């Protein structure tokens, strides 16, 4: 079948794509920027993939959608990166629907959240509004309303992981008593595959969730038990939604916008209405404990295919992000270090293993402090780490950097700063004729940018000189 897949570079999209390809389908991947689409995980299926550029908030970019589509998946959301996400989501859904009505698409599958309470958060209400806007007389709509998704790299799993791993004692808001029904990412993908072109699911909606109904507090404590960690949680009623959002923002890797909307949603029970879809599709629902164990296995095997922060979440990372691939030479400050190396392969392994749990090889305390300062001023901080311990691809997040270019063959890695800065910053590593070149570039924005550069210059001298020596060290 000919499948149209939106959100192909997102957390769910990447995992669904590999299953669609394994099943022999041809998939048209709709992305905001073709250059961001990394084909390397799908190198055995290149003949089955087409990639087109679309921004569903901009109708002028939607003229290239092919006429022949059997099934389309709508996996687009704006909550994590857009303060006015509700308006953006409505426009996106309307443009998507109008575009698909011009094709011979038979079915649209929409993945959303469970919305069974009378009063919904802004996030859940927006998801419900999108569902209404996707309805059409030209194609059948199948809606899967999912509980909290648990899997390596999912937002929920990573937030739970951050909280439990970092805090022996948690003084937490009262929403920890809210009920939810988590579902394994594996089951989500099975449901998406199962309803595809399945006429019995046309023009219907289904709640999909695992077998366990738990409070958020129980989810945290079960995680702690699985990790053999002793944790205490004290629930207090005095934390306002704003304070709760800041609490979540500073402790976890989430952005403040996402934290705020998550807190709003966490006050509402997310429990599924029973249906027979899992039995009809022969899907074995995994328990919360089983979902956690699978997540741990993927992390230990260094086999995390996607994470929730794979999508760009910063104002800089719109469709023209790749203009930053060209590191400027004029009007910039540079710190350039070079050193001769004896073993290119060992140094290359260190370069492509930099950041995350491996650290930055030198002055890690200062790198961590810089991440904390960034978080304090509303930036992404350094808690995101990295997806894989030894692999990097264009578009990956790396602490408070984004990977713009990564090629082991060319022995080059280029990073662009996603932290809050009065300007733009790049960090480049390359090996040429057994010489490692490490270059930090900063393009200041006005007077504050120049003052910033000179303020951090003494630290740069210490950090960058020490880092290149560690990279060249063969130990």
C-alpha positions as CSV (number, residue, x, y, z in Angstrom):
1,X,0.0,0.0,0.0
2,X,0.9,3.6,-0.4
3,X,1.1,5.2,3.0
4,X,1.3,8.9,3.8
5,X,3.1,9.5,7.1
6,X,3.3,12.8,8.9
7,X,5.5,13.3,11.9
8,X,8.0,10.9,10.3
9,X,10.9,12.4,12.3
10,X,9.1,12.3,15.6
11,X,9.0,9.8,18.4
12,X,6.0,7.7,17.2
13,X,6.7,8.3,13.5
14,X,10.1,6.8,13.5
15,X,8.9,3.7,15.2
16,X,5.9,3.3,13.0
17,X,7.9,3.9,9.8
18,X,10.2,1.0,10.4
19,X,7.2,-1.4,10.9
20,X,5.5,-0.1,7.7
21,X,8.7,-0.7,5.8
22,X,9.2,-4.2,7.2
23,X,5.6,-5.0,6.1
24,X,6.5,-4.0,2.5
25,X,4.6,-0.8,2.2
26,X,5.8,2.3,0.3
27,X,5.8,5.2,2.6
28,X,5.7,8.9,1.7
29,X,7.3,10.7,4.6
30,X,6.0,14.2,5.1
31,X,8.6,16.4,6.9
32,X,9.2,20.1,7.5
33,X,12.7,19.8,6.2
34,X,14.1,17.1,3.9
35,X,17.6,17.6,5.1
36,X,16.6,16.6,8.6
37,X,15.4,13.2,7.5
38,X,18.1,10.6,8.3
39,X,17.9,7.6,6.0
40,X,20.6,5.6,7.8
41,X,18.2,3.6,10.1
42,X,16.2,2.6,6.9
43,X,19.1,2.0,4.5
44,X,17.8,-1.5,3.6
45,X,14.4,0.1,2.5
46,X,15.5,3.1,0.5
47,X,13.4,2.0,-2.5
48,X,10.3,2.0,-0.3
49,X,10.7,5.6,1.0
50,X,9.8,8.9,-0.6
51,X,10.4,12.2,1.3
52,X,8.5,15.4,0.7
53,X,8.5,18.8,2.5
54,X,5.3,20.0,4.0
55,X,4.5,22.5,6.7
56,X,0.8,22.0,7.5
57,X,0.7,25.5,9.1
58,X,1.6,26.9,5.7
59,X,-0.8,25.9,2.9
60,X,1.6,27.1,0.2
61,X,3.8,24.1,1.0
62,X,1.1,21.4,0.4
63,X,0.9,21.3,-3.4
64,X,3.3,18.3,-3.7
65,X,1.1,15.7,-1.9
66,X,0.5,12.8,-4.3
67,X,-3.0,11.8,-5.5
68,X,-2.6,8.1,-4.8
69,X,-2.7,7.5,-1.1
70,X,-4.3,4.4,0.6
71,X,-3.8,5.4,4.2
72,X,-2.6,8.5,5.9
73,X,-1.3,8.8,9.5
74,X,-1.7,12.2,11.3
75,X,1.0,12.3,14.0
76,X,1.5,16.1,14.2
77,X,1.3,18.1,17.5
78,X,2.7,21.5,18.6
79,X,2.4,21.3,22.4
80,X,6.1,21.1,23.2
81,X,7.3,24.0,21.2
82,X,4.5,26.5,20.8
83,X,2.9,28.6,23.5
84,X,-0.1,29.1,21.3
85,X,-0.2,25.5,20.3
86,X,-4.0,25.2,20.2
87,X,-4.3,27.7,17.3
88,X,-1.4,26.1,15.5
89,X,-2.9,22.6,15.8
90,X,-6.3,23.7,14.5
91,X,-4.7,25.3,11.4
92,X,-2.5,22.3,10.8
93,X,-5.4,19.8,11.0
94,X,-7.6,21.9,8.7
95,X,-4.9,22.2,6.1
96,X,-4.1,18.5,6.4
97,X,-7.8,17.6,5.9
98,X,-8.3,19.9,2.9
99,X,-5.1,18.5,1.3
100,X,-6.1,14.9,1.8
101,X,-9.6,15.5,0.4
102,X,-8.0,16.3,-3.0
103,X,-6.4,12.8,-3.1
104,X,-8.0,9.4,-3.3
105,X,-7.0,8.6,0.3
106,X,-9.4,6.0,1.9
107,X,-8.5,6.3,5.6
108,X,-6.8,8.8,8.0
109,X,-5.5,7.4,11.3
110,X,-5.1,9.9,14.1
111,X,-3.3,9.2,17.3
112,X,-4.4,11.4,20.2
113,X,-5.0,11.2,24.0
114,X,-7.8,9.9,26.1
115,X,-10.5,12.6,26.6
116,X,-13.2,11.0,28.8
117,X,-13.5,13.7,31.5
118,X,-16.0,16.5,31.2
119,X,-13.4,19.2,32.0
120,X,-10.3,18.9,29.9
121,X,-6.9,20.6,30.0
122,X,-6.0,23.0,27.2
123,X,-3.7,20.3,25.8
124,X,-6.4,17.6,25.8
125,X,-9.1,19.9,24.5
126,X,-6.8,20.9,21.6
127,X,-6.3,17.2,20.8
128,X,-10.1,16.8,20.8
129,X,-10.6,19.9,18.6
130,X,-8.1,18.4,16.1
131,X,-10.1,15.2,16.0
132,X,-13.2,17.1,15.1
133,X,-11.4,19.0,12.3
134,X,-10.0,15.9,10.8
135,X,-13.5,14.4,10.1
136,X,-14.5,14.4,6.5
137,X,-16.9,12.9,4.0
138,X,-14.1,12.2,1.6
139,X,-12.2,9.6,3.7
140,X,-12.8,7.4,6.8
141,X,-11.3,8.6,10.1
142,X,-10.0,6.2,12.7
143,X,-9.0,7.8,16.0
144,X,-6.8,6.0,18.6
145,X,-7.0,7.8,22.0
146,X,-3.9,6.6,23.9
147,X,-3.1,6.7,27.6
148,X,0.4,7.8,28.8
149,X,2.9,6.2,26.4
150,X,5.8,4.3,28.1
151,X,8.9,3.4,26.1
152,X,12.6,4.3,25.9
153,X,12.7,7.9,24.8
154,X,9.1,8.8,25.4
155,X,8.4,12.0,27.2
156,X,6.5,10.3,30.0
157,X,9.2,7.6,30.5
158,X,12.0,10.2,30.5
159,X,10.2,12.5,33.0
160,X,9.6,9.5,35.3
161,X,13.2,8.5,34.9
162,X,14.6,11.9,35.7
163,X,12.4,12.3,38.8
164,X,13.1,8.9,40.3
165,X,16.8,8.6,39.4
166,X,17.6,12.1,40.7
167,X,15.4,12.6,43.8
168,X,15.7,10.2,46.8
169,X,12.9,12.2,48.4
170,X,10.2,14.0,46.4
171,X,8.0,16.7,47.8
172,X,5.4,16.6,45.0
173,X,2.1,18.2,44.0
174,X,-1.2,16.7,44.8
175,X,-1.8,15.7,41.1
176,X,0.4,12.6,41.9
177,X,-2.9,11.1,43.1
178,X,-4.5,11.5,39.6
179,X,-5.4,8.2,37.9
180,X,-3.9,7.2,34.5
181,X,-3.6,4.1,32.4
182,X,-0.2,3.8,30.7
183,X,0.4,1.9,27.5
184,X,3.6,0.5,26.1
185,X,5.0,2.1,22.9
186,X,5.1,-1.4,21.4
187,X,1.3,-1.7,21.8
188,X,0.7,1.7,20.4
189,X,2.6,0.8,17.2
190,X,0.7,-2.5,17.1
191,X,-2.7,-0.6,17.3
192,X,-1.6,1.8,14.5
193,X,-0.6,-1.1,12.3
194,X,-3.7,-3.0,13.2
195,X,-6.3,-0.4,12.3
196,X,-4.6,0.5,9.0
197,X,-6.9,-0.2,6.1
198,X,-9.1,-2.2,8.5
199,X,-12.7,-1.3,7.4
200,X,-14.2,-2.4,10.8
201,X,-12.4,0.6,12.4
202,X,-13.5,3.2,9.9
203,X,-15.2,6.4,11.3
204,X,-14.7,5.2,14.9
205,X,-12.6,6.2,17.9
206,X,-11.1,3.8,20.4
207,X,-9.3,4.3,23.7
208,X,-6.1,2.3,23.8
209,X,-4.3,1.7,27.1
210,X,-2.5,-1.0,29.1
211,X,-4.2,-3.2,31.7
212,X,-3.0,-1.2,34.8
213,X,-4.9,1.8,36.2
214,X,-2.4,3.7,38.5
215,X,-1.8,7.0,40.1
216,X,1.3,9.0,39.1
217,X,2.7,8.3,42.5
218,X,2.3,4.5,42.0
219,X,4.1,4.8,38.6
220,X,7.0,6.6,40.2
221,X,7.3,4.0,43.0
222,X,7.0,1.0,40.7
223,X,9.8,2.5,38.6
224,X,11.9,2.9,41.7
225,X,11.2,-0.7,42.7
226,X,12.2,-2.0,39.2
227,X,15.5,0.0,39.5
228,X,16.1,-1.2,43.1
229,X,16.0,2.4,44.4
230,X,14.6,3.4,47.7
231,X,12.4,6.5,47.2
232,X,10.0,8.5,49.4
233,X,7.2,10.7,48.0
234,X,5.4,13.3,50.0
235,X,2.3,14.8,48.4
236,X,1.5,18.4,49.3
237,X,-1.5,20.6,48.3
238,X,0.4,23.9,48.3
239,X,2.2,23.8,45.0
240,X,0.3,25.9,42.5
241,X,0.2,24.9,38.8
242,X,2.9,27.4,38.1
243,X,5.2,26.2,40.8
244,X,4.5,22.6,39.8
245,X,5.5,23.5,36.2
246,X,8.8,25.0,37.4
247,X,9.4,22.0,39.6
248,X,9.0,19.6,36.7
249,X,11.0,21.9,34.4
250,X,14.1,22.3,36.6
251,X,14.3,18.6,37.6
252,X,13.6,17.0,34.2
253,X,14.7,17.4,30.6
254,X,11.3,18.9,29.6
255,X,10.9,22.4,28.3
256,X,8.8,24.9,30.4
257,X,6.1,25.1,27.8
258,X,5.7,21.3,27.8
259,X,6.0,21.2,31.6
260,X,3.2,23.7,32.0
261,X,0.9,21.8,29.6
262,X,1.7,18.5,31.2
263,X,0.9,19.8,34.7
264,X,-2.5,21.0,33.4
265,X,-3.2,17.6,31.9
266,X,-1.9,15.7,35.0
267,X,-4.8,17.1,37.1
268,X,-7.2,15.1,34.9
269,X,-7.8,11.4,35.1
270,X,-6.8,9.6,31.9
271,X,-8.6,6.3,32.1
272,X,-9.7,4.3,29.1
273,X,-13.3,3.2,28.2
274,X,-13.3,-0.5,27.6
275,X,-13.5,-1.8,24.0
276,X,-12.6,-5.0,22.2
277,X,-10.1,-3.6,19.8
278,X,-7.0,-5.3,21.4
279,X,-8.8,-8.7,21.2
280,X,-10.0,-8.1,17.6
281,X,-6.4,-7.2,16.6
282,X,-4.9,-10.0,18.7
283,X,-2.7,-7.6,20.7
284,X,-1.3,-8.7,24.0
285,X,-1.4,-5.6,26.2
286,X,1.8,-5.2,28.3
287,X,1.7,-4.2,31.9
288,X,3.4,-1.1,33.2
289,X,6.2,-3.2,34.7
290,X,6.7,-5.0,31.4
291,X,6.8,-1.7,29.6
292,X,9.5,-0.4,31.9
293,X,11.6,-3.6,31.5
294,X,11.5,-3.3,27.7
295,X,12.5,0.3,28.0
296,X,15.5,-0.6,30.3
297,X,16.5,-3.3,27.8
298,X,16.5,-0.9,24.9
299,X,18.6,1.6,26.8
300,X,21.1,-1.0,28.0
301,X,21.4,-2.4,24.4
302,X,22.0,1.2,23.1
303,X,19.1,0.6,20.8
304,X,16.8,3.6,21.3
305,X,15.3,4.4,17.9
306,X,13.7,7.7,18.8
307,X,13.2,10.1,21.6
308,X,10.5,12.8,22.3
309,X,13.0,15.6,21.8
310,X,14.0,14.4,18.3
311,X,11.8,17.2,17.0
312,X,13.3,20.7,17.1
313,X,11.8,22.7,19.9
314,X,13.5,26.1,19.5
315,X,12.6,29.1,17.5
316,X,15.8,28.8,15.4
317,X,14.9,25.3,14.2
318,X,12.2,26.1,11.7
319,X,12.4,25.1,8.0
320,X,15.6,27.2,7.4
321,X,17.6,25.5,10.1
322,X,20.2,24.2,7.7
323,X,21.3,27.7,6.8
324,X,23.4,27.2,10.0
325,X,25.4,24.4,8.3
326,X,27.6,27.1,6.8
327,X,29.7,28.3,9.8
328,X,30.2,32.1,9.3
329,X,33.8,33.5,8.9
330,X,33.1,37.2,9.2
331,X,31.8,39.1,12.2
332,X,32.4,36.3,14.6
333,X,34.6,35.3,17.5
334,X,36.5,32.0,17.3
335,X,38.4,29.7,19.6
336,X,40.5,27.4,17.4
337,X,42.6,24.5,18.9
338,X,44.6,21.9,17.0
339,X,46.7,18.9,18.0
340,X,48.5,16.0,16.3
341,X,47.0,12.6,17.0
342,X,48.4,9.1,16.5
343,X,45.3,7.0,16.4
344,X,42.5,8.7,14.3
345,X,40.0,5.9,15.0
346,X,40.2,6.2,18.8
347,X,39.9,10.0,18.6
348,X,37.0,9.7,16.2
349,X,35.3,7.3,18.6
350,X,35.7,9.9,21.4
351,X,34.3,12.7,19.2
352,X,31.2,10.7,18.3
353,X,30.8,9.6,21.9
354,X,30.9,13.1,23.4
355,X,28.3,14.4,25.7
356,X,25.5,12.6,27.6
357,X,26.8,10.2,30.2
358,X,30.2,10.2,28.6
359,X,30.6,13.9,29.4
360,X,32.8,16.3,27.6
361,X,36.1,14.7,28.8
362,X,37.3,17.8,30.6
363,X,35.8,20.3,33.0
364,X,32.5,18.4,33.2
365,X,31.5,20.4,36.3
366,X,31.6,23.6,34.2
367,X,29.7,22.0,31.4
368,X,27.0,20.9,33.9
369,X,27.0,24.4,35.5
370,X,26.5,26.0,32.1
371,X,23.5,23.7,31.5
372,X,22.0,24.6,34.8
373,X,22.4,28.3,34.1
374,X,20.7,27.8,30.7
375,X,17.8,26.0,32.3
376,X,17.5,28.8,34.9
377,X,17.0,31.3,32.0
378,X,14.5,29.2,30.2
379,X,16.8,27.2,27.9
380,X,16.9,23.4,27.3
381,X,19.7,22.8,29.8
382,X,21.9,19.7,29.5
383,X,19.5,17.0,30.9
384,X,18.5,15.7,27.5
385,X,21.8,13.9,27.1
386,X,22.0,11.8,23.9
387,X,20.0,9.1,22.3
388,X,22.8,6.6,21.7
389,X,26.1,6.3,23.4
390,X,28.3,6.0,20.3
391,X,26.1,7.1,17.3
392,X,25.2,10.6,16.2
393,X,23.1,11.8,13.2
394,X,22.0,15.1,11.9
395,X,19.1,16.4,13.9
396,X,20.0,14.6,17.1
397,X,20.0,16.5,20.4
398,X,23.2,16.4,22.4
399,X,22.9,18.0,25.8
400,X,22.2,21.7,24.9
401,X,23.5,21.3,21.3
402,X,21.9,20.1,18.1
403,X,23.9,17.9,15.6
404,X,23.9,19.7,12.2
405,X,26.4,17.4,10.5
406,X,27.9,14.1,11.5
407,X,30.1,12.0,9.2
408,X,32.6,9.4,10.4
409,X,33.8,8.9,6.8
410,X,34.6,12.6,6.6
411,X,35.8,12.7,10.2
412,X,33.6,15.7,11.0
413,X,31.1,16.6,13.6
414,X,29.3,20.0,13.6
415,X,27.1,21.1,16.6
416,X,24.9,24.2,16.9
417,X,24.0,25.6,20.3
418,X,20.3,25.4,21.3
419,X,21.0,27.1,24.6
420,X,19.9,30.6,25.4
421,X,22.5,33.0,24.0
422,X,22.9,36.6,22.9
423,X,24.0,35.3,19.5
424,X,24.6,32.0,17.7
425,X,27.3,29.4,18.5
426,X,28.8,26.4,16.7
427,X,31.3,23.7,17.9
428,X,33.1,21.8,15.2
429,X,35.5,18.8,15.3
430,X,37.3,17.5,12.3
431,X,40.4,15.4,11.6
432,X,42.7,16.2,8.7
433,X,45.9,14.3,8.0
434,X,46.2,13.2,11.7
435,X,45.5,16.7,12.9
436,X,42.5,17.2,15.2
437,X,41.0,20.6,14.7
438,X,38.5,21.9,17.3
439,X,36.8,25.2,16.6
440,X,34.2,27.1,18.6
441,X,32.5,30.0,16.7
442,X,30.3,32.6,18.2
443,X,28.3,35.2,16.2
444,X,27.3,37.9,18.7
445,X,24.0,39.7,18.7
446,X,24.7,43.4,19.5
447,X,26.6,44.7,22.5
448,X,25.3,42.0,24.9
449,X,26.7,39.3,22.6
450,X,30.1,40.8,22.6
451,X,30.1,41.3,26.4
452,X,29.0,37.7,26.8
453,X,31.9,36.4,24.7
454,X,34.5,38.3,26.7
455,X,32.9,37.3,30.0
456,X,33.2,33.6,29.2
457,X,36.6,33.9,27.4
458,X,38.7,32.8,30.4
459,X,36.6,29.7,30.9
460,X,36.8,28.8,27.2
461,X,40.6,28.9,27.3
462,X,40.5,26.3,30.1
463,X,37.7,24.2,28.8
464,X,38.6,23.9,25.1
465,X,42.4,23.4,25.6
466,X,41.8,20.7,28.1
467,X,39.1,19.0,26.0
468,X,41.2,18.7,22.8
469,X,44.0,17.1,24.8
470,X,41.6,14.5,26.2
471,X,40.3,13.8,22.7
472,X,43.8,13.3,21.4
473,X,44.7,11.1,24.4
474,X,44.9,7.4,23.4
475,X,43.9,6.1,26.8
